[in-house]
Amino acid sequence: MFSLHIDTSRAWRGSQGQVMYTVMGLRSRRQRAALVAHPEGELCRRMSEGTDLIPLAPRNEIDLSAAWRLSRVIKQLRPDVVHAHDAAAVAMAATALSIATPAPAPVLVASHRIDAHIDHNSFSRWKHGQVDGFIANCEAVRERLVADGIPREKTTVVHGGVDVERIVQLPAANVHAVFYLPTHAPIVGSVGALVTRKGQHHLIDAAAIVVRAVPDARFVIVGDGELREALEEHIRRKHLERHVFLAGFRADAIELLKGFDLFALSSLHEGMCTSLVDAMAASKAAVATSVGGVPEVMADGETGFLVPPRDHEAMAEKIIVLLKGESLRKQMGAAALERARSQFTVDHMVDGTMATYERLLAARATL
């Protein structure tokens, strides 16, 4: 089975990691998997030493030139499956297949990883109508798709996965040394883009409460984005310059995560959040908001604590419990690792993805 994967993002976020894991996982099963990626994107850079890499991305959602070039790629390569991993990729793939469809026609698969509404303009309705099957990374995202008009029979859930054993083997970074923090300061860490849906303002508000109970506590937020200046100002207003640090984008994010004492997720909207799964694989207890697919990933009271979104007081309370309870923290961290191993590995994700391809190809063959 030959699949062609499309990701149009220039940034590196959890979704791009999932694309990379999917492509590499399929190749490890001796399945051919080609990748179309943004020429200036981090995914393209990280996959540049591999084969079957096509640098291509649209300038906007309706880029006929890019779609025409993709149609030439599809006609030349003749994949069995075209798998679009973001909204712009769906648009480009649907348009490309309408320009020139090889025989036999490939099935078009679309991944959806965020708990957000899909557009309802006429073009969006058309492009989604061309998709043969949607892969949601959790039940919450699937229900969102169905609520937005996607037929349930066209949807399936394949939980995202991470390379758990690689994370287990990675050395932990000395976070105290990297950020010049007091040697014995407990560290609450978070990893995510600095965008509204990640809710870091609420994590900073929680930090202001935590440091009153645990004065040595430090918060390290790994990631970059459009809200950096606003968050820096929020930190200053709360007089937390010595306690909350914005680390920016870090290639060693997993090593830093392994050096945290616990993980915090303050999101207002989520899919299943691969950073949370990374934290579980790193044996970290977590305090996370009960949004989107997060309750499917975490076992509340076993691998960490779930709190309502926008409730910084509840988040602070649970962070304090874990900072003051080392044995509970370690117990939950161990349970988190076992849950990651049992449910959220790359192998599980690739198995589910291949099964989806096979089901759609079999259905196509009967037409």
N, C-alpha and C positions, 0 to 999 in steps of 0.2 A: 504494500500500500504506500502510495506516494502522496504526501501532503505538502501544500504550499502555505506558509504562515505569513501574515501581514501585521506589522505593528508600525504605527506612524509617529510615535512619540519621540521627541528629541531628549526628553528628560529620562532619568532612571528612577523608577518607583517600583512598588511591589508588583504591578502588572507586568513590567518588563522582565522582572525576575521570573515570573510565572511563564512567560513566553520562552525565555531561555531554557528553563527547566523542561518545558514541554518538548521543545525541539531536540535538546540533547537526550532526553529520555527516550524519545521515539528512535533516534539514531542508535542508541544503545541496544534497542530491540531489533536492530537491522532493518528498520523502516526508513526509507528515504524521506527526509524532511528539509525542504528549502525555506529560506527566510527572506522576506522583503522587509527592509527596515530603513528608517530615516538615515540618509547619508551622513548627517552630522550628529546622530544620536549616540548615546552611551551604549545602547543595545548593539548597534552596528559595530561599534569599537570593540566591545567584548567578544563578539562573534566573528571578528575579522580574520582569525586564524583558521576558521573552519571552511567547509566547502558550501556550495549552493547558497551564497549570500548575494542578494540583489539590492544595492542601495537605491531606494526610491521612496518618495513620500509626496503626498499632495500638498499644494499651497493652501488649499481650503477644501471644504467638504465637497464642492462640485468642481473638481479640477479635471476637465476633460482630457487635457494633455497627459496628465499622470495616469488616468484611467486607460487611455489608449496605449501607453507604454506597458502598463500592467497586462493589458489584453494580449500584447505581443509576447510577453513572458509566459502567460498561461498557454497560449497557442503553441509556443516552442517547447515548453516543459511537459505539458499535458498531465498535470497532477490529477489524482483521483479525488482529492479533497482540497478546497481552498478554505483556509481557516483565518477569519478576520478577528483580530484581538482587541479592537477599539472601534469607536463609532465612525471615525474617518476612514478606517480600514474597511468597514462594512460598505460605506458609500463607494469607495474606490473599487472594491471587488465587484459589487453589484453592477456598477456602471461598466466595468471592464467586460464582465460576462455578457452584458447586453450588447456590447459593441461586436464582440466576436466570441462565440461559444464553440470550443472544439467538440468533436464527437469521438467518444461519448462525453457528455457534459460532466464536469466535476460537481460534487455536492458542495454547497456553500454553508459553512458553519460559522456562527458568530459567538464569541465569548462575551459575557457580561459580568463584570466583577464589582460593580458599585451599586449601592442601594439608592438609586436615583431614577427619576422618571425619564423615559425616552421621549424624544421630541414627537410632536403630532402634526407637523406640517406635511404637506403633500409629498415632498421628496422623501421625508423620513418614512412615511407610510409605504411608499413605493419600495425603498431599499430594504426595509424589513420584510416586505412581502416576497422578496427574492431569496430570503434565507431559508434553507431547508431545515436547519436545526440550531437551536440556541443552547449554549452551555452556560449555566449559572454556577457560580462558585459556592453557593449556599442556598438553603431553602428560602431565606428572606429575599434574596435577589430574584429567585425564580418567581415568588409570589408577586413581586413588583412588576416583572415582565408580564405576567398573566393579567394583573390589574390594569396594565397599560394596553391591553388588547392583543397580546401575543397568544395564540392558541396553546393551551397547556400541553397538548400532544406534541408540539414542536419544541418543548423545553425539556431539559434534563439537568440534574445537579451532579457536578463533579467537583468535590472539594479541592481547593488549591493545596499544593504540597511544597515542602522545602526539603533540602538535603539534610535530613536530621543527623545522620551519622557524621557528616562533614562538620556540622556545627558542634557536635559533641567533641570532636577531635581538635577543633581550633583552640589555640591558647587564648586566655582572657587578657585583654589589654589592661595595663595599669592605669586606670582612669584617673586616679589621684595624681599620678605623675604627668599625664598628658595635659590636664587642665589646672595643674598646680593647686590641687585641693588639699586640705588638711588630711594627714595620713589616715586617721581613723574615722573620717566623716562618712556616714552611711550615704549611699548614692541611689537616688530614684532616677531612673532613666526612661526616656521615651524616644521613639524613632518614627518620624513621619514628616511629610511635606508640610511646610508652614502655610497652610491654606485654611479657609474658614471651617470646612467640614471636619478638620482634625481637632478643633476646639481647644487649642493650646492656651488661649486666654483663661479658660476655666482651670487648667492645670496650674497656671501661675497663681490664680486666686487660691487654689488648694495649698500651694506651696507656702503662701503667706500664713496660713493656719498651722501647717505642719511645723514650721520652724519655731513657732511659739512653744510647741510641746517637745520637739527634738531639735534644739538649737544648732547642732552640728550638721543637720541634714543638708544635702546639696542635690539640686535637680539639674540634669544634663539632658537637653533636648537636641537630638540629632536630626538634621534635615534642613532644607532651605526652601524658600518660596516667597510669594508676594507679600506675606504678612510679617516679614522679618522686622522691618522698622517699627511697625505698630506693636509687635511683641516686645521689642527692646524698650519702647516707651512705657509699655505696661509694667515691665520689670522695674523701671526707674520709679514710676509712680508708687509702686508697692514697696520701694526701698529694699529690693531683693537682689541688688547687683552682686552681692557676695554669696548668694545662695542659688541663683538660677542662671544657667549658662546655655546660650544658643551656640551649638557646636558647628552648625552649617552642614553641608553635604560632606560625608566622610566615606571613603572607600573601605575603611576598616570598621564600618558600623556594627557588624556582627561581633567582632572582637571587643568593641566597646560595650556592646550589650552584655557580653559574658562577664564583663567587669562590674556591671551594675549589681546592686543588692536586690532591687526589685524593679518591675516594669510597670509603667503607667500609660494608660490609653484613655484620652479624654474626648474621643471623637463624637461628633454630633450625628454623623452618617457614616456607615461603613458597609463593605461587602463582608468578607470574612477576615480581612486584615492579616496579611502575611507577616507583618512585623510582630504581631502577637504570637503567631506560630513560631517565628524565629526565637522569640523569648521563651516559649515553652520548650523548644529544642535545646535552649541554653540553660534549662533547669531553673527558670526564674518564675517565682510567684508574681501575679499581676493584679493590679486594680484597674478595671476597665469599665467603660460605659456600656450599658445593655442596649446597644443599637445594632440594627442590621443583623448580620450573621454572627456577631460576637458571642451571643449566648449559645450558638451551636459549637463554637470553638472551645470556649471555656466551660469548665464545670464549676459553677458557683459554690464556694465553700470548700472545694477540693483542690483546685489548681490556682485559686485566687478568689477575688471578690468582684462581683458585678455591682455597679452603682448607677443611678439614673443619670442621663446626660444633663449637662448644665448645672449639676448639683455639686459644687465644689466643696461644700461642707461634708457631704457623704463621702466624697473621694478622699478628702483629708483624713476623715475618721478612720477609714480602712487602711490608708497608707501608714498612719501612726500605729495601728494595731500590728502591721507587719514589720515596721521598723523596730518596734519594741519587743517583738516576738520572734527571735531568731529561729527557734526550733520549729515553730509553725511555718515560717518562711521557707525553711529547708524542706519540710514535709510537703508543702504545696509545690515547691519547685520540682521535687522528685516525681510527684504525681503528674505535673505538667509535661515532663519529658516522656513519661510512659504514654500519656494521651497523644502526644505528637507522634510517637513511634507507631501507635496502633491505628491512627486515623488520618494523619496529615503528611504523609511522605510523598516524594516524587513518584515512587512506584504506584501508589494508590491513584494519583492524579493521571498518570500516563495510562494505566489500565482502564480507567473510566473514560478517558478521551478516546482511546482506540476502540473501546466498545461502542461509543457513540458513532464514530466513523463507520464501523462495520454495520451497525443497524441502519444508518442512513443510506449506505451504499446498497445494502440488501433491498431496502424499500425502493430505491431508484431502479434496481434491476428488474423489479416486478412491473414497472410502469410500461 
